[in-house]
């Protein structure tokens, strides 16, 4: 079994990938074993600072194995890395399409970790 998360702007399986990991309103939460999906509310979205770190901890607390995201800050990455969450670079389009691409081996590891948007930017 594998649990995959991907940031989305709305709680809808047809939603597009959010371009901001730490401030996405939701994470599509996909369980490979039974191909079920649900949504996690990102309670860190409105934080003045540290949204990425807190969002990463939400995913860790929900036993996520894989995160598909267009980008990730270094502090959030440190939290995810410590919990052995693997990051893959999402591509534009719908979240479920990205999950299918991941399962088909078509997404690359996310290796370009940025400094983060400190101060709520």
Biopython code that builds the backbone (N, CA, C, O; Angstrom):
import numpy as np
from Bio.PDB.StructureBuilder import StructureBuilder

atoms = [
    (1, "UNK", "N", (0.834, -1.187, 0.000)),
    (1, "UNK", "CA", (0.000, 0.000, 0.000)),
    (1, "UNK", "C", (0.879, 1.251, 0.000)),
    (1, "UNK", "O", (1.927, 1.305, 0.644)),
    (2, "UNK", "N", (0.418, 2.241, -0.738)),
    (2, "UNK", "CA", (1.145, 3.486, -0.840)),
    (2, "UNK", "C", (0.140, 4.636, -0.719)),
    (2, "UNK", "O", (-0.930, 4.606, -1.328)),
    (3, "UNK", "N", (0.498, 5.646, 0.074)),
    (3, "UNK", "CA", (-0.353, 6.825, 0.208)),
    (3, "UNK", "C", (0.332, 7.986, -0.491)),
    (3, "UNK", "O", (1.482, 8.319, -0.203)),
    (4, "UNK", "N", (-0.396, 8.591, -1.413)),
    (4, "UNK", "CA", (0.122, 9.677, -2.240)),
    (4, "UNK", "C", (-0.666, 10.938, -1.920)),
    (4, "UNK", "O", (-1.888, 10.884, -1.781)),
    (5, "UNK", "N", (0.019, 12.074, -1.800)),
    (5, "UNK", "CA", (-0.642, 13.360, -1.599)),
    (5, "UNK", "C", (-0.221, 14.317, -2.701)),
    (5, "UNK", "O", (0.892, 14.243, -3.221)),
    (6, "UNK", "N", (-1.137, 15.222, -3.045)),
    (6, "UNK", "CA", (-0.854, 16.233, -4.051)),
    (6, "UNK", "C", (-1.642, 17.492, -3.708)),
    (6, "UNK", "O", (-2.837, 17.400, -3.427)),
    (7, "UNK", "N", (-1.001, 18.681, -3.721)),
    (7, "UNK", "CA", (-1.715, 19.907, -3.374)),
    (7, "UNK", "C", (-2.722, 20.295, -4.458)),
    (7, "UNK", "O", (-2.417, 20.264, -5.650)),
    (8, "UNK", "N", (-3.926, 20.660, -4.019)),
    (8, "UNK", "CA", (-4.990, 21.075, -4.946)),
    (8, "UNK", "C", (-5.685, 22.323, -4.395)),
    (8, "UNK", "O", (-5.649, 22.591, -3.194)),
    (9, "UNK", "N", (-6.317, 23.080, -5.299)),
    (9, "UNK", "CA", (-6.982, 24.318, -4.910)),
    (9, "UNK", "C", (-8.437, 24.128, -4.503)),
    (9, "UNK", "O", (-9.051, 25.039, -3.948)),
    (10, "UNK", "N", (-8.990, 22.950, -4.775)),
    (10, "UNK", "CA", (-10.358, 22.671, -4.361)),
    (10, "UNK", "C", (-10.503, 21.190, -4.042)),
    (10, "UNK", "O", (-9.756, 20.358, -4.557)),
    (11, "UNK", "N", (-11.464, 20.870, -3.193)),
    (11, "UNK", "CA", (-11.699, 19.487, -2.767)),
    (11, "UNK", "C", (-12.574, 18.791, -3.799)),
    (11, "UNK", "O", (-13.764, 18.561, -3.583)),
    (12, "UNK", "N", (-11.948, 18.461, -4.929)),
    (12, "UNK", "CA", (-12.657, 17.880, -6.061)),
    (12, "UNK", "C", (-11.672, 16.995, -6.816)),
    (12, "UNK", "O", (-10.556, 17.432, -7.096)),
    (13, "UNK", "N", (-12.049, 15.775, -7.152)),
    (13, "UNK", "CA", (-11.121, 14.874, -7.845)),
    (13, "UNK", "C", (-10.734, 15.387, -9.228)),
    (13, "UNK", "O", (-9.758, 14.913, -9.809)),
    (14, "UNK", "N", (-11.480, 16.343, -9.760)),
    (14, "UNK", "CA", (-11.148, 16.937, -11.055)),
    (14, "UNK", "C", (-10.257, 18.173, -10.910)),
    (14, "UNK", "O", (-9.937, 18.826, -11.903)),
    (15, "UNK", "N", (-9.857, 18.493, -9.681)),
    (15, "UNK", "CA", (-9.069, 19.702, -9.415)),
    (15, "UNK", "C", (-7.696, 19.642, -10.065)),
    (15, "UNK", "O", (-7.110, 18.575, -10.249)),
    (16, "UNK", "N", (-7.205, 20.830, -10.406)),
    (16, "UNK", "CA", (-5.847, 20.959, -10.925)),
    (16, "UNK", "C", (-4.862, 21.008, -9.768)),
    (16, "UNK", "O", (-5.230, 21.307, -8.632)),
    (17, "UNK", "N", (-3.610, 20.711, -10.073)),
    (17, "UNK", "CA", (-2.541, 20.772, -9.089)),
    (17, "UNK", "C", (-2.330, 22.227, -8.681)),
    (17, "UNK", "O", (-2.259, 23.113, -9.532)),
    (18, "UNK", "N", (-2.232, 22.466, -7.381)),
    (18, "UNK", "CA", (-1.924, 23.800, -6.879)),
    (18, "UNK", "C", (-0.448, 24.076, -7.104)),
    (18, "UNK", "O", (0.380, 23.171, -7.002)),
    (19, "UNK", "N", (-0.116, 25.325, -7.408)),
    (19, "UNK", "CA", (1.294, 25.654, -7.642)),
    (19, "UNK", "C", (2.040, 26.013, -6.358)),
    (19, "UNK", "O", (3.233, 26.314, -6.408)),
    (20, "UNK", "N", (1.359, 25.987, -5.208)),
    (20, "UNK", "CA", (2.005, 26.355, -3.959)),
    (20, "UNK", "C", (1.751, 25.278, -2.906)),
    (20, "UNK", "O", (0.650, 25.189, -2.363)),
    (21, "UNK", "N", (2.744, 24.478, -2.622)),
    (21, "UNK", "CA", (2.594, 23.358, -1.696)),
    (21, "UNK", "C", (2.098, 23.804, -0.315)),
    (21, "UNK", "O", (1.081, 23.301, 0.162)),
    (22, "UNK", "N", (2.788, 24.722, 0.319)),
    (22, "UNK", "CA", (2.483, 25.087, 1.695)),
    (22, "UNK", "C", (1.194, 25.854, 1.875)),
    (22, "UNK", "O", (0.621, 25.846, 2.965)),
    (23, "UNK", "N", (0.726, 26.512, 0.838)),
    (23, "UNK", "CA", (-0.479, 27.334, 0.949)),
    (23, "UNK", "C", (-1.655, 26.803, 0.128)),
    (23, "UNK", "O", (-2.653, 27.499, -0.057)),
    (24, "UNK", "N", (-1.534, 25.588, -0.356)),
    (24, "UNK", "CA", (-2.670, 24.958, -1.042)),
    (24, "UNK", "C", (-3.775, 24.740, -0.009)),
    (24, "UNK", "O", (-3.483, 24.348, 1.121)),
    (25, "UNK", "N", (-5.029, 24.983, -0.367)),
    (25, "UNK", "CA", (-6.102, 24.787, 0.605)),
    (25, "UNK", "C", (-6.347, 23.324, 0.977)),
    (25, "UNK", "O", (-6.819, 23.024, 2.073)),
    (26, "UNK", "N", (-6.023, 22.418, 0.053)),
    (26, "UNK", "CA", (-6.291, 20.988, 0.273)),
    (26, "UNK", "C", (-5.156, 20.144, -0.295)),
    (26, "UNK", "O", (-4.357, 20.597, -1.115)),
    (27, "UNK", "N", (-5.119, 18.901, 0.175)),
    (27, "UNK", "CA", (-4.255, 17.879, -0.424)),
    (27, "UNK", "C", (-5.143, 16.708, -0.797)),
    (27, "UNK", "O", (-5.876, 16.175, 0.035)),
    (28, "UNK", "N", (-5.066, 16.319, -2.054)),
    (28, "UNK", "CA", (-5.726, 15.086, -2.476)),
    (28, "UNK", "C", (-4.918, 13.958, -1.858)),
    (28, "UNK", "O", (-3.697, 13.908, -2.006)),
    (29, "UNK", "N", (-5.589, 13.066, -1.174)),
    (29, "UNK", "CA", (-4.983, 11.980, -0.408)),
    (29, "UNK", "C", (-5.445, 10.688, -1.068)),
    (29, "UNK", "O", (-6.617, 10.324, -0.981)),
    (30, "UNK", "N", (-4.522, 9.999, -1.727)),
    (30, "UNK", "CA", (-4.856, 8.835, -2.548)),
    (30, "UNK", "C", (-4.215, 7.583, -1.961)),
    (30, "UNK", "O", (-3.019, 7.567, -1.674)),
    (31, "UNK", "N", (-5.015, 6.534, -1.784)),
    (31, "UNK", "CA", (-4.519, 5.261, -1.250)),
    (31, "UNK", "C", (-4.496, 4.254, -2.401)),
    (31, "UNK", "O", (-5.539, 3.901, -2.951)),
    (32, "UNK", "N", (-3.302, 3.801, -2.755)),
    (32, "UNK", "CA", (-3.143, 2.945, -3.940)),
    (32, "UNK", "C", (-3.810, 1.580, -3.781)),
    (32, "UNK", "O", (-4.326, 1.022, -4.749)),
    (33, "UNK", "N", (-3.798, 1.048, -2.568)),
    (33, "UNK", "CA", (-4.294, -0.310, -2.339)),
    (33, "UNK", "C", (-5.740, -0.496, -2.818)),
    (33, "UNK", "O", (-6.068, -1.497, -3.455)),
    (34, "UNK", "N", (-6.590, 0.472, -2.506)),
    (34, "UNK", "CA", (-7.995, 0.350, -2.921)),
    (34, "UNK", "C", (-8.424, 1.468, -3.872)),
    (34, "UNK", "O", (-9.610, 1.640, -4.154)),
    (35, "UNK", "N", (-7.435, 2.225, -4.361)),
    (35, "UNK", "CA", (-7.664, 3.308, -5.321)),
    (35, "UNK", "C", (-8.702, 4.309, -4.814)),
    (35, "UNK", "O", (-9.507, 4.827, -5.587)),
    (36, "UNK", "N", (-8.675, 4.572, -3.510)),
    (36, "UNK", "CA", (-9.614, 5.527, -2.931)),
    (36, "UNK", "C", (-8.932, 6.881, -2.751)),
    (36, "UNK", "O", (-7.709, 6.967, -2.640)),
    (37, "UNK", "N", (-9.736, 7.920, -2.725)),
    (37, "UNK", "CA", (-9.183, 9.248, -2.515)),
    (37, "UNK", "C", (-10.055, 10.027, -1.548)),
    (37, "UNK", "O", (-11.252, 9.776, -1.410)),
    (38, "UNK", "N", (-9.425, 10.970, -0.892)),
    (38, "UNK", "CA", (-10.091, 11.846, 0.052)),
    (38, "UNK", "C", (-9.318, 13.163, 0.014)),
    (38, "UNK", "O", (-8.384, 13.315, -0.773)),
    (39, "UNK", "N", (-9.702, 14.101, 0.853)),
    (39, "UNK", "CA", (-9.019, 15.387, 0.882)),
    (39, "UNK", "C", (-8.650, 15.738, 2.305)),
    (39, "UNK", "O", (-9.440, 15.555, 3.230)),
    (40, "UNK", "N", (-7.430, 16.247, 2.472)),
    (40, "UNK", "CA", (-6.981, 16.778, 3.746)),
    (40, "UNK", "C", (-7.062, 18.292, 3.654)),
    (40, "UNK", "O", (-6.612, 18.876, 2.668)),
    (41, "UNK", "N", (-7.619, 18.925, 4.652)),
    (41, "UNK", "CA", (-7.650, 20.382, 4.706)),
    (41, "UNK", "C", (-6.296, 20.853, 5.217)),
    (41, "UNK", "O", (-5.779, 20.333, 6.206)),
    (42, "UNK", "N", (-5.729, 21.841, 4.534)),
    (42, "UNK", "CA", (-4.443, 22.383, 4.944)),
    (42, "UNK", "C", (-4.684, 23.480, 5.979)),
    (42, "UNK", "O", (-4.919, 24.635, 5.623)),
    (43, "UNK", "N", (-4.625, 23.118, 7.244)),
    (43, "UNK", "CA", (-4.844, 24.076, 8.322)),
    (43, "UNK", "C", (-3.718, 25.099, 8.423)),
    (43, "UNK", "O", (-3.869, 26.104, 9.118)),
    (44, "UNK", "N", (-2.602, 24.870, 7.752)),
    (44, "UNK", "CA", (-1.459, 25.785, 7.773)),
    (44, "UNK", "C", (-1.560, 26.873, 6.706)),
    (44, "UNK", "O", (-0.736, 27.786, 6.679)),
    (45, "UNK", "N", (-2.538, 26.789, 5.847)),
    (45, "UNK", "CA", (-2.640, 27.679, 4.687)),
    (45, "UNK", "C", (-2.581, 29.158, 5.053)),
    (45, "UNK", "O", (-1.949, 29.935, 4.338)),
    (46, "UNK", "N", (-3.213, 29.561, 6.130)),
    (46, "UNK", "CA", (-3.295, 30.979, 6.495)),
    (46, "UNK", "C", (-2.200, 31.435, 7.465)),
    (46, "UNK", "O", (-2.213, 32.584, 7.907)),
    (47, "UNK", "N", (-1.270, 30.567, 7.796)),
    (47, "UNK", "CA", (-0.192, 30.940, 8.721)),
    (47, "UNK", "C", (0.630, 32.096, 8.145)),
    (47, "UNK", "O", (0.854, 32.168, 6.936)),
    (48, "UNK", "N", (1.071, 32.987, 9.012)),
    (48, "UNK", "CA", (1.914, 34.103, 8.560)),
    (48, "UNK", "C", (3.257, 33.593, 8.050)),
    (48, "UNK", "O", (3.777, 34.082, 7.047)),
    (49, "UNK", "N", (3.804, 32.622, 8.738)),
    (49, "UNK", "CA", (5.086, 32.047, 8.349)),
    (49, "UNK", "C", (5.106, 30.573, 8.706)),
    (49, "UNK", "O", (4.354, 30.120, 9.568)),
    (50, "UNK", "N", (5.962, 29.840, 8.044)),
    (50, "UNK", "CA", (6.104, 28.420, 8.346)),
    (50, "UNK", "C", (4.997, 27.537, 7.810)),
    (50, "UNK", "O", (4.826, 26.409, 8.272)),
    (51, "UNK", "N", (4.231, 28.040, 6.830)),
    (51, "UNK", "CA", (3.123, 27.250, 6.287)),
    (51, "UNK", "C", (3.617, 25.934, 5.691)),
    (51, "UNK", "O", (2.986, 24.893, 5.874)),
    (52, "UNK", "N", (4.727, 25.978, 4.987)),
    (52, "UNK", "CA", (5.255, 24.768, 4.362)),
    (52, "UNK", "C", (5.640, 23.709, 5.375)),
    (52, "UNK", "O", (5.367, 22.525, 5.179)),
    (53, "UNK", "N", (6.276, 24.136, 6.462)),
    (53, "UNK", "CA", (6.690, 23.208, 7.511)),
    (53, "UNK", "C", (5.457, 22.563, 8.137)),
    (53, "UNK", "O", (5.413, 21.348, 8.329)),
    (54, "UNK", "N", (4.468, 23.378, 8.450)),
    (54, "UNK", "CA", (3.251, 22.862, 9.087)),
    (54, "UNK", "C", (2.468, 21.975, 8.126)),
    (54, "UNK", "O", (1.907, 20.958, 8.534)),
    (55, "UNK", "N", (2.428, 22.356, 6.854)),
    (55, "UNK", "CA", (1.746, 21.525, 5.856)),
    (55, "UNK", "C", (2.457, 20.180, 5.719)),
    (55, "UNK", "O", (1.811, 19.137, 5.625)),
    (56, "UNK", "N", (3.778, 20.212, 5.708)),
    (56, "UNK", "CA", (4.550, 18.968, 5.618)),
    (56, "UNK", "C", (4.237, 18.067, 6.805)),
    (56, "UNK", "O", (4.109, 16.853, 6.645)),
    (57, "UNK", "N", (4.113, 18.653, 8.000)),
    (57, "UNK", "CA", (3.817, 17.860, 9.186)),
    (57, "UNK", "C", (2.426, 17.239, 9.104)),
    (57, "UNK", "O", (2.221, 16.120, 9.574)),
    (58, "UNK", "N", (1.472, 17.952, 8.514)),
    (58, "UNK", "CA", (0.125, 17.392, 8.317)),
    (58, "UNK", "C", (0.226, 16.115, 7.484)),
    (58, "UNK", "O", (-0.391, 15.102, 7.812)),
    (59, "UNK", "N", (1.008, 16.172, 6.406)),
    (59, "UNK", "CA", (1.152, 14.994, 5.540)),
    (59, "UNK", "C", (1.857, 13.854, 6.275)),
    (59, "UNK", "O", (1.468, 12.693, 6.149)),
    (60, "UNK", "N", (2.884, 14.188, 7.035)),
    (60, "UNK", "CA", (3.596, 13.167, 7.808)),
    (60, "UNK", "C", (2.641, 12.518, 8.819)),
    (60, "UNK", "O", (2.643, 11.299, 8.991)),
    (61, "UNK", "N", (1.831, 13.341, 9.480)),
    (61, "UNK", "CA", (0.884, 12.828, 10.474)),
    (61, "UNK", "C", (-0.177, 11.915, 9.848)),
    (61, "UNK", "O", (-0.792, 11.106, 10.543)),
    (62, "UNK", "N", (-0.387, 12.050, 8.538)),
    (62, "UNK", "CA", (-1.358, 11.202, 7.827)),
    (62, "UNK", "C", (-0.672, 10.072, 7.045)),
    (62, "UNK", "O", (-1.260, 9.476, 6.143)),
    (63, "UNK", "N", (0.580, 9.796, 7.411)),
    (63, "UNK", "CA", (1.331, 8.648, 6.870)),
    (63, "UNK", "C", (1.516, 8.669, 5.362)),
    (63, "UNK", "O", (1.527, 7.619, 4.719)),
    (64, "UNK", "N", (1.661, 9.863, 4.796)),
    (64, "UNK", "CA", (1.892, 9.977, 3.352)),
    (64, "UNK", "C", (3.274, 9.410, 3.014)),
    (64, "UNK", "O", (4.256, 9.671, 3.709)),
    (65, "UNK", "N", (3.325, 8.635, 1.937)),
    (65, "UNK", "CA", (4.585, 8.053, 1.459)),
    (65, "UNK", "C", (5.200, 8.868, 0.328)),
    (65, "UNK", "O", (6.421, 8.987, 0.224)),
    (66, "UNK", "N", (4.332, 9.429, -0.521)),
    (66, "UNK", "CA", (4.753, 10.113, -1.743)),
    (66, "UNK", "C", (4.045, 11.462, -1.812)),
    (66, "UNK", "O", (2.836, 11.545, -1.597)),
    (67, "UNK", "N", (4.799, 12.515, -2.113)),
    (67, "UNK", "CA", (4.209, 13.825, -2.374)),
    (67, "UNK", "C", (4.515, 14.201, -3.820)),
    (67, "UNK", "O", (5.668, 14.192, -4.250)),
    (68, "UNK", "N", (3.462, 14.530, -4.560)),
    (68, "UNK", "CA", (3.607, 15.040, -5.919)),
    (68, "UNK", "C", (3.358, 16.538, -5.839)),
    (68, "UNK", "O", (2.271, 16.956, -5.441)),
    (69, "UNK", "N", (4.335, 17.350, -6.206)),
    (69, "UNK", "CA", (4.201, 18.799, -6.087)),
    (69, "UNK", "C", (5.102, 19.483, -7.099)),
    (69, "UNK", "O", (6.148, 18.945, -7.460)),
    (70, "UNK", "N", (4.704, 20.681, -7.568)),
    (70, "UNK", "CA", (5.549, 21.368, -8.546)),
    (70, "UNK", "C", (6.833, 21.913, -7.933)),
    (70, "UNK", "O", (7.848, 22.046, -8.617)),
    (71, "UNK", "N", (6.782, 22.232, -6.621)),
    (71, "UNK", "CA", (7.970, 22.762, -5.944)),
    (71, "UNK", "C", (7.801, 22.602, -4.442)),
    (71, "UNK", "O", (6.705, 22.357, -3.937)),
    (72, "UNK", "N", (8.940, 22.752, -3.732)),
    (72, "UNK", "CA", (8.921, 22.578, -2.282)),
    (72, "UNK", "C", (10.067, 23.391, -1.686)),
    (72, "UNK", "O", (11.173, 23.405, -2.225)),
    (73, "UNK", "N", (9.795, 24.064, -0.576)),
    (73, "UNK", "CA", (10.825, 24.822, 0.128)),
    (73, "UNK", "C", (11.710, 23.915, 0.968)),
    (73, "UNK", "O", (11.342, 22.791, 1.308)),
    (74, "UNK", "N", (12.884, 24.436, 1.291)),
    (74, "UNK", "CA", (13.869, 23.602, 1.988)),
    (74, "UNK", "C", (13.430, 23.191, 3.394)),
    (74, "UNK", "O", (13.750, 22.082, 3.823)),
    (75, "UNK", "N", (12.713, 24.038, 4.122)),
    (75, "UNK", "CA", (12.286, 23.660, 5.476)),
    (75, "UNK", "C", (11.212, 22.577, 5.431)),
    (75, "UNK", "O", (11.265, 21.618, 6.201)),
    (76, "UNK", "N", (10.245, 22.725, 4.540)),
    (76, "UNK", "CA", (9.232, 21.682, 4.375)),
    (76, "UNK", "C", (9.890, 20.391, 3.905)),
    (76, "UNK", "O", (9.546, 19.302, 4.365)),
    (77, "UNK", "N", (10.835, 20.524, 2.989)),
    (77, "UNK", "CA", (11.543, 19.349, 2.484)),
    (77, "UNK", "C", (12.253, 18.616, 3.615)),
    (77, "UNK", "O", (12.268, 17.385, 3.645)),
    (78, "UNK", "N", (12.843, 19.365, 4.548)),
    (78, "UNK", "CA", (13.549, 18.736, 5.670)),
    (78, "UNK", "C", (12.592, 17.891, 6.510)),
    (78, "UNK", "O", (12.947, 16.789, 6.928)),
    (79, "UNK", "N", (11.383, 18.395, 6.760)),
    (79, "UNK", "CA", (10.381, 17.646, 7.530)),
    (79, "UNK", "C", (9.989, 16.379, 6.774)),
    (79, "UNK", "O", (9.930, 15.295, 7.355)),
    (80, "UNK", "N", (9.722, 16.520, 5.485)),
    (80, "UNK", "CA", (9.304, 15.372, 4.665)),
    (80, "UNK", "C", (10.424, 14.341, 4.545)),
    (80, "UNK", "O", (10.190, 13.137, 4.653)),
    (81, "UNK", "N", (11.634, 14.826, 4.321)),
    (81, "UNK", "CA", (12.789, 13.935, 4.177)),
    (81, "UNK", "C", (13.023, 13.134, 5.461)),
    (81, "UNK", "O", (13.315, 11.939, 5.404)),
    (82, "UNK", "N", (12.894, 13.794, 6.620)),
    (82, "UNK", "CA", (13.096, 13.119, 7.903)),
    (82, "UNK", "C", (12.086, 11.988, 8.106)),
    (82, "UNK", "O", (12.360, 11.014, 8.807)),
    (83, "UNK", "N", (10.911, 12.135, 7.480)),
    (83, "UNK", "CA", (9.863, 11.110, 7.606)),
    (83, "UNK", "C", (9.869, 10.138, 6.427)),
    (83, "UNK", "O", (8.943, 9.341, 6.273)),
    (84, "UNK", "N", (10.905, 10.204, 5.597)),
    (84, "UNK", "CA", (11.058, 9.321, 4.432)),
    (84, "UNK", "C", (9.952, 9.467, 3.397)),
    (84, "UNK", "O", (9.621, 8.510, 2.697)),
    (85, "UNK", "N", (9.375, 10.673, 3.297)),
    (85, "UNK", "CA", (8.397, 10.946, 2.241)),
    (85, "UNK", "C", (9.193, 11.283, 0.977)),
    (85, "UNK", "O", (10.073, 12.144, 1.002)),
    (86, "UNK", "N", (8.881, 10.609, -0.111)),
    (86, "UNK", "CA", (9.557, 10.840, -1.385)),
    (86, "UNK", "C", (8.797, 11.914, -2.165)),
    (86, "UNK", "O", (7.568, 11.896, -2.213)),
    (87, "UNK", "N", (9.530, 12.849, -2.776)),
    (87, "UNK", "CA", (8.929, 13.943, -3.537)),
    (87, "UNK", "C", (9.148, 13.731, -5.027)),
    (87, "UNK", "O", (10.255, 13.436, -5.478)),
    (88, "UNK", "N", (8.076, 13.889, -5.772)),
    (88, "UNK", "CA", (8.129, 13.815, -7.232)),
    (88, "UNK", "C", (7.555, 15.092, -7.802)),
    (88, "UNK", "O", (6.624, 15.671, -7.241)),
    (89, "UNK", "N", (8.115, 15.535, -8.930)),
    (89, "UNK", "CA", (7.692, 16.780, -9.565)),
    (89, "UNK", "C", (6.412, 16.548, -10.358)),
    (89, "UNK", "O", (6.378, 15.775, -11.315)),
    (90, "UNK", "N", (5.360, 17.243, -9.929)),
    (90, "UNK", "CA", (4.098, 17.155, -10.663)),
    (90, "UNK", "C", (4.215, 17.971, -11.950)),
    (90, "UNK", "O", (5.093, 18.823, -12.087)),
    (91, "UNK", "N", (3.331, 17.698, -12.863)),
    (91, "UNK", "CA", (3.258, 18.461, -14.115)),
    (91, "UNK", "C", (1.906, 19.169, -14.120)),
    (91, "UNK", "O", (1.012, 18.824, -13.347)),
    (92, "UNK", "N", (1.769, 20.150, -14.987)),
    (92, "UNK", "CA", (0.511, 20.885, -15.053)),
    (92, "UNK", "C", (-0.662, 19.955, -15.301)),
    (92, "UNK", "O", (-0.493, 18.826, -15.761)),
    (93, "UNK", "N", (-1.846, 20.443, -14.989)),
    (93, "UNK", "CA", (-3.035, 19.651, -15.248)),
    (93, "UNK", "C", (-3.688, 19.161, -13.977)),
    (93, "UNK", "O", (-3.451, 19.689, -12.891)),
    (94, "UNK", "N", (-4.506, 18.151, -14.129)),
    (94, "UNK", "CA", (-5.308, 17.649, -13.022)),
    (94, "UNK", "C", (-4.507, 16.759, -12.078)),
    (94, "UNK", "O", (-3.577, 16.061, -12.482)),
    (95, "UNK", "N", (-4.898, 16.808, -10.814)),
    (95, "UNK", "CA", (-4.206, 16.025, -9.789)),
    (95, "UNK", "C", (-4.278, 14.531, -10.077)),
    (95, "UNK", "O", (-3.272, 13.829, -9.973)),
    (96, "UNK", "N", (-5.460, 14.042, -10.437)),
    (96, "UNK", "CA", (-5.598, 12.594, -10.692)),
    (96, "UNK", "C", (-4.764, 12.157, -11.897)),
    (96, "UNK", "O", (-4.266, 11.031, -11.922)),
    (97, "UNK", "N", (-4.605, 13.023, -12.887)),
    (97, "UNK", "CA", (-3.739, 12.698, -14.029)),
    (97, "UNK", "C", (-2.296, 12.549, -13.565)),
    (97, "UNK", "O", (-1.569, 11.683, -14.051)),
    (98, "UNK", "N", (-1.881, 13.397, -12.620)),
    (98, "UNK", "CA", (-0.527, 13.298, -12.074)),
    (98, "UNK", "C", (-0.341, 12.009, -11.283)),
    (98, "UNK", "O", (0.719, 11.388, -11.354)),
    (99, "UNK", "N", (-1.344, 11.608, -10.541)),
    (99, "UNK", "CA", (-1.252, 10.354, -9.791)),
    (99, "UNK", "C", (-1.102, 9.186, -10.763)),
    (99, "UNK", "O", (-0.292, 8.288, -10.534)),
    (100, "UNK", "N", (-1.872, 9.194, -11.833)),
    (100, "UNK", "CA", (-1.754, 8.137, -12.842)),
    (100, "UNK", "C", (-0.353, 8.139, -13.457)),
    (100, "UNK", "O", (0.252, 7.082, -13.632)),
    (101, "UNK", "N", (0.161, 9.332, -13.785)),
    (101, "UNK", "CA", (1.510, 9.421, -14.360)),
    (101, "UNK", "C", (2.543, 8.870, -13.373)),
    (101, "UNK", "O", (3.474, 8.172, -13.774)),
    (102, "UNK", "N", (2.382, 9.181, -12.088)),
    (102, "UNK", "CA", (3.310, 8.659, -11.088)),
    (102, "UNK", "C", (3.249, 7.137, -11.052)),
    (102, "UNK", "O", (4.280, 6.465, -11.086)),
    (103, "UNK", "N", (2.038, 6.602, -10.982)),
    (103, "UNK", "CA", (1.874, 5.148, -10.910)),
    (103, "UNK", "C", (2.407, 4.454, -12.160)),
    (103, "UNK", "O", (2.815, 3.293, -12.106)),
    (104, "UNK", "N", (2.401, 5.168, -13.285)),
    (104, "UNK", "CA", (2.941, 4.622, -14.532)),
    (104, "UNK", "C", (4.441, 4.877, -14.676)),
    (104, "UNK", "O", (5.034, 4.526, -15.696)),
    (105, "UNK", "N", (5.061, 5.492, -13.652)),
    (105, "UNK", "CA", (6.501, 5.741, -13.679)),
    (105, "UNK", "C", (6.918, 6.896, -14.560)),
    (105, "UNK", "O", (8.054, 6.932, -15.034)),
    (106, "UNK", "N", (6.022, 7.844, -14.791)),
    (106, "UNK", "CA", (6.299, 8.943, -15.721)),
    (106, "UNK", "C", (6.716, 10.248, -15.054)),
    (106, "UNK", "O", (7.013, 11.214, -15.757)),
    (107, "UNK", "N", (6.750, 10.312, -13.729)),
    (107, "UNK", "CA", (7.173, 11.543, -13.046)),
    (107, "UNK", "C", (8.586, 11.374, -12.492)),
    (107, "UNK", "O", (8.991, 10.280, -12.100)),
    (108, "UNK", "N", (9.326, 12.487, -12.467)),
    (108, "UNK", "CA", (10.701, 12.475, -11.979)),
    (108, "UNK", "C", (10.748, 12.908, -10.524)),
    (108, "UNK", "O", (9.864, 13.619, -10.045)),
    (109, "UNK", "N", (11.793, 12.470, -9.823)),
    (109, "UNK", "CA", (12.011, 12.947, -8.461)),
    (109, "UNK", "C", (12.157, 14.462, -8.467)),
    (109, "UNK", "O", (12.745, 15.022, -9.392)),
    (110, "UNK", "N", (11.628, 15.129, -7.447)),
    (110, "UNK", "CA", (11.784, 16.575, -7.303)),
    (110, "UNK", "C", (13.104, 16.813, -6.592)),
    (110, "UNK", "O", (13.256, 16.496, -5.412)),
    (111, "UNK", "N", (14.050, 17.373, -7.319)),
    (111, "UNK", "CA", (15.379, 17.597, -6.748)),
    (111, "UNK", "C", (15.710, 19.070, -6.598)),
    (111, "UNK", "O", (16.663, 19.420, -5.902)),
    (112, "UNK", "N", (14.933, 19.945, -7.244)),
    (112, "UNK", "CA", (15.172, 21.380, -7.196)),
    (112, "UNK", "C", (14.382, 21.974, -6.026)),
    (112, "UNK", "O", (13.260, 22.449, -6.196)),
    (113, "UNK", "N", (14.983, 21.938, -4.851)),
    (113, "UNK", "CA", (14.342, 22.441, -3.634)),
    (113, "UNK", "C", (14.743, 23.905, -3.467)),
    (113, "UNK", "O", (15.931, 24.225, -3.450)),
    (114, "UNK", "N", (13.746, 24.805, -3.343)),
    (114, "UNK", "CA", (14.054, 26.230, -3.242)),
    (114, "UNK", "C", (14.171, 26.672, -1.782)),
    (114, "UNK", "O", (13.863, 25.906, -0.869)),
    (115, "UNK", "N", (14.614, 27.898, -1.574)),
    (115, "UNK", "CA", (14.846, 28.415, -0.223)),
    (115, "UNK", "C", (13.564, 28.585, 0.567)),
    (115, "UNK", "O", (13.602, 28.629, 1.797)),
    (116, "UNK", "N", (12.450, 28.681, -0.100)),
    (116, "UNK", "CA", (11.180, 28.888, 0.587)),
    (116, "UNK", "C", (10.747, 30.336, 0.478)),
    (116, "UNK", "O", (11.532, 31.208, 0.105)),
    (117, "UNK", "N", (9.509, 30.575, 0.802)),
    (117, "UNK", "CA", (8.952, 31.917, 0.743)),
    (117, "UNK", "C", (8.722, 32.398, 2.158)),
    (117, "UNK", "O", (7.582, 32.490, 2.615)),
    (118, "UNK", "N", (9.795, 32.703, 2.844)),
    (118, "UNK", "CA", (9.731, 33.070, 4.260)),
    (118, "UNK", "C", (9.006, 34.397, 4.435)),
    (118, "UNK", "O", (9.131, 35.296, 3.604)),
    (119, "UNK", "N", (8.263, 34.510, 5.499)),
    (119, "UNK", "CA", (7.539, 35.748, 5.774)),
    (119, "UNK", "C", (6.168, 35.779, 5.171)),
    (119, "UNK", "O", (5.558, 36.845, 5.100)),
    (120, "UNK", "N", (5.649, 34.634, 4.728)),
    (120, "UNK", "CA", (4.284, 34.563, 4.231)),
    (120, "UNK", "C", (4.104, 34.952, 2.778)),
    (120, "UNK", "O", (2.981, 35.192, 2.336)),
    (121, "UNK", "N", (5.178, 35.016, 2.041)),
    (121, "UNK", "CA", (5.069, 35.365, 0.605)),
    (121, "UNK", "C", (4.618, 34.194, -0.208)),
    (121, "UNK", "O", (4.473, 34.306, -1.425)),
]
sb = StructureBuilder()
sb.init_structure("model")
sb.init_model(0)
sb.init_chain("A")
sb.init_seg("    ")
for serial, (resi, resn, name, xyz) in enumerate(atoms, 1):
    if name == "N":
        sb.init_residue(resn, " ", resi, " ")
    sb.init_atom(name, np.array(xyz, "f"), 0.0, 1.0, " ", f" {name:<3s}", serial, name[0])
structure = sb.get_structure()
